[in-house]
Amino acid sequence: MVAAAIRTIFAQPDAAHVHEQLSTIAGMLGRQFPKLERMLGDATEDLLAFTSFPPSHWNKLWSTNPLERLNKEIKRRTDVVGVFPNPQALLRLAGAVLVEAHDEWQVSDRRYLSEGSMAMLTATTKEVAPAQLMPA
């Protein structure tokens, strides 16, 4: 019941409703579990950090699929080697896998978060200062 109630926080359509739902759920659960209410209150900023991104990014921010895929590739490559002579050798191999993945992400046509959706993060309205008259 508690997990289902907490999941409703993340099922809201926009940031305002997410914040409102967190307050509602914390209050509702707080009657039976006061420690949980305090915990949700203390973790509000961390729990709702995803709301500062556009709603179209939310599902991808919640997903750990890219990280799991990367870890699986590192595991696959280390299994091929089997035994490493020292910790630095393992670090070099894992680092090489990470560099390769980074390079692929940089040049890939298919992106996890499209350029258009990423542009929404940096889009700001520029204020135009009134024209200054230059002294003659």
Buried (B, 14 or more C-beta within 10 A) or exposed (E): EEEEBBEEBBEBEEBEEBBEBBEEBBEEBBEEBEEBBEBBEEEBEEBBEBBEBBEEBBEBEEEEEEEEEBEEBBEEBBEEEEEEEEEEEBEEBBEEBEEEBEEEEEEEEEEEBEEEBBEEEEEEEEEEEEEEEEEE
